[in-house]
Amino acid sequence: MRICDKVNRGMFWVPLTLASAAGPASAERVYCEMVPPCAGAVCAAEAVPLRFEIDHNQFAPPVDAKEPPRNKVTLVALGDQQFRAEPIVMEDGTLGFWAHVAGVDHLMTMRPDGLGTYATTGDMLFLTGRCEVTG
């Protein structure tokens, strides 16, 4: 349930959405440097930055049984691309996301030790790298 208020902005009343009644913000920002797998001793591939955020309030149980299911969404930035995805939070501490964009599935997981894996269907892109959580 959202708490709403109205704020007077000159001649107009604008709705103002305040924090969710579920509790304070509890977002984790994830930053990764991802590279394709390398063959041989030397890898010259440049790292691709990957960023997303997990808002744990999206996973809170409903306040009322009649409440509709919550949409869980995160904005992913991979290099110069941006797309919306569904965040993943597992009991063992694994974080990640899943998305279906323009006919391609994207799956990213980050283990609790910081090892990240990103894969897509279609072009069969596969990246691995180190990730860190802030926030």
C-alpha positions as CSV (number, residue, x, y, z in Angstrom):
1,M,0.0,0.0,0.0
2,R,1.4,3.4,-0.9
3,I,1.0,6.5,1.1
4,C,0.2,9.5,-1.0
5,D,0.0,13.1,-0.2
6,K,-0.6,16.2,-2.3
7,V,1.8,19.1,-2.6
8,N,0.8,22.5,-3.7
9,R,2.9,23.5,-6.7
10,G,1.7,27.0,-7.7
11,M,-1.7,26.6,-9.3
12,F,-1.5,22.8,-9.5
13,W,-1.9,20.0,-7.0
14,V,0.7,17.3,-7.8
15,P,0.5,13.8,-6.3
16,L,3.6,12.9,-4.2
17,T,4.4,9.3,-3.6
18,L,6.2,8.7,-0.3
19,A,8.1,5.7,0.9
20,S,6.4,2.4,0.9
21,A,4.7,1.3,4.1
22,A,6.9,-1.9,3.8
23,G,9.8,-0.1,5.5
24,P,12.9,1.9,4.8
25,A,14.8,1.6,1.5
26,S,17.1,-1.4,1.4
27,A,18.7,-1.3,-2.1
28,E,22.0,-2.9,-3.0
29,R,23.8,-1.5,-6.0
30,V,25.8,-4.1,-7.9
31,Y,28.8,-3.2,-10.2
32,C,30.7,-5.7,-12.3
33,E,33.5,-5.7,-14.7
34,M,32.6,-8.5,-17.2
35,V,34.8,-10.1,-19.9
36,P,34.4,-12.9,-22.4
37,P,36.1,-16.2,-21.7
38,C,39.7,-16.1,-22.9
39,A,41.7,-18.8,-24.7
40,G,45.4,-19.0,-24.0
41,A,47.6,-17.3,-21.3
42,V,46.9,-13.7,-22.4
43,C,43.5,-12.2,-22.7
44,A,43.2,-8.8,-24.4
45,A,39.5,-8.4,-24.1
46,E,38.3,-5.1,-22.6
47,A,36.1,-5.3,-19.6
48,V,32.4,-4.3,-20.0
49,P,30.8,-2.5,-17.1
50,L,27.6,-4.0,-15.8
51,R,25.4,-2.3,-13.2
52,F,22.0,-3.0,-11.6
53,E,20.2,-2.5,-8.3
54,I,18.3,-4.9,-6.1
55,D,15.5,-3.2,-4.1
56,H,14.7,-5.7,-1.3
57,N,11.4,-3.9,-0.5
58,Q,10.1,-5.3,-3.8
59,F,10.3,-8.8,-2.3
60,A,8.4,-8.0,0.9
61,P,5.2,-10.0,1.5
62,P,1.9,-8.3,0.7
63,V,0.3,-6.3,3.5
64,D,-3.2,-7.5,2.5
65,A,-4.1,-10.8,0.8
66,K,-6.1,-8.9,-1.8
67,E,-3.1,-6.9,-2.9
68,P,-2.1,-7.6,-6.5
69,P,1.3,-9.2,-7.1
70,R,4.2,-6.7,-7.1
71,N,6.2,-6.1,-10.2
72,K,9.9,-6.5,-9.5
73,V,12.0,-4.4,-11.8
74,T,15.6,-3.2,-12.0
75,L,17.3,-1.1,-14.6
76,V,20.4,-2.8,-16.1
77,A,23.3,-0.9,-17.7
78,L,25.6,-3.1,-19.7
79,G,28.2,-1.1,-21.5
80,D,26.2,1.6,-23.4
81,Q,23.0,-0.5,-23.4
82,Q,20.2,-0.1,-20.8
83,F,17.1,-2.3,-20.3
84,R,14.6,-3.3,-17.7
85,A,14.9,-6.7,-16.0
86,E,13.4,-8.7,-13.2
87,P,15.8,-8.9,-10.2
88,I,16.7,-12.2,-8.6
89,V,17.4,-12.8,-4.9
90,M,18.2,-16.3,-3.8
91,E,18.4,-17.6,-0.2
92,D,22.1,-18.4,-0.5
93,G,22.9,-14.7,-1.2
94,T,23.1,-15.0,-5.0
95,L,21.8,-11.8,-6.8
96,G,21.0,-11.3,-10.4
97,F,18.4,-10.5,-13.0
98,W,16.5,-12.0,-15.9
99,A,15.1,-10.2,-18.9
100,H,13.6,-10.9,-22.3
101,V,14.5,-8.0,-24.6
102,A,13.9,-7.9,-28.4
103,G,13.6,-11.7,-28.6
104,V,16.8,-12.4,-26.6
105,D,16.9,-13.8,-23.0
106,H,19.5,-12.2,-20.6
107,L,20.5,-14.0,-17.4
108,M,23.0,-12.6,-14.9
109,T,23.9,-14.2,-11.5
110,M,26.4,-13.0,-8.9
111,R,27.5,-15.5,-6.3
112,P,28.0,-14.3,-2.7
113,D,31.8,-14.5,-3.3
114,G,31.5,-11.8,-6.1
115,L,31.9,-14.0,-9.1
116,G,29.4,-12.9,-11.8
117,T,28.1,-14.7,-14.9
118,Y,26.1,-13.1,-17.7
119,A,24.7,-15.0,-20.7
120,T,22.3,-14.3,-23.5
121,T,20.4,-16.5,-26.0
122,G,20.4,-15.6,-29.7
123,D,23.9,-14.3,-30.1
124,M,25.0,-16.6,-27.3
125,L,27.0,-14.0,-25.5
126,F,28.8,-15.3,-22.3
127,L,30.7,-13.0,-19.9
128,T,32.2,-13.6,-16.5
129,G,33.8,-11.2,-14.0
130,R,34.1,-9.8,-10.5
131,C,31.2,-7.9,-8.9
132,E,30.9,-5.8,-5.8
133,V,27.8,-4.7,-3.9
134,T,27.4,-1.3,-2.4
135,G,24.6,0.4,-0.6
